[in-house]
Amino acid sequence: MLYNFCFWFIMLLLYSVIGYIVEIINLTIMTRKPVWNRGFLIGPYLPIYGVGSLFMIFFLNRYENDLVALFIMGTFFCTLLEYFTSLCMEKIFKLRWWDYTNYKFNLNGRVCLLNAFLFGIGGIIIVKVLNPILSWLVYLIPREVTICLGIILFIIFVLDFIISCYITNNLKINFSKYLHVDATSKIKKEVTQALKKNILLTSRLLKAFPGVSSANKRFKDFLKLFQTTEHEFFLLKSRKQQKKNKECSSDSVFDTNK
């Protein structure tokens, strides 16, 4: 039971990472500039692709030899998944995470005909090509290693999800300013910068969204504490560097006189 859970969770993450790579390549080509920040979570994965892939493997594998049926079913169910994922995330966070309003034949900006077509093609590739290869590769991993790896990755994923939800949910966003705007890249950029600075719960949205205000006083005081600490750290570091430079300068003058 535990092995099966870890096996399929690793598979879900693999498809989530593949989906992340495919999306940034696609957007980079379309926008003609590098795109790196995609997805709600901190890590380089998009769970919606993992969930969609596993759904097709579990329920559409029976259509493996009928490419037309596989294409139609993959198109329908993955488009449905994308629509309701967008709807639920917008209701929870009051924020549009992706938007296809500028695409032809879109439905409320949540899904579009182009993506639906690509989902159908993706379903064929996943069921016919990727799943046999990835399943075989994961099966090659020893059972104990698969369990340990699956548990570690699951803990990391859960922590990622909790942190992302906490930060985003504790900030009030003026949604009217971001109606029909894909805000994913901005949010991802902010949370990445925050982690690089080792400020785990800093506001990743304050710079990206001018109309953001913290949801409660405790959270606001928390941010001020980190900002003050960070400022004092860099001030102390600067003073130490100045002192070191003066000592080096004094030693240089002494050597010259000598």
Secondary structure, DSSP 8 states (H G I E B T S, - for coil): -HHHHHHHHHHHHHHHHHHHHHHHHHHHHHHTS-----SSSSSS--HHHHHHHHHHHHHSGGGTT-HHHHHHHHHHHHHHHHHHHHHHHHHHHSS-S---TTSSSEETTTEEHHHHHHHHHHHHHIIIIIHHHHHHHHHHS-HHHHHHHHHHHHHHHHHHHHHHHHHHHTEE--GGGGTT---HHHHHHHHHHHHHTT-TTS-SSTTT-TT-EESSHHHHHHHHHHHHHHHHHHHHHHHHHHHHHHHHHHHHHHHHH-
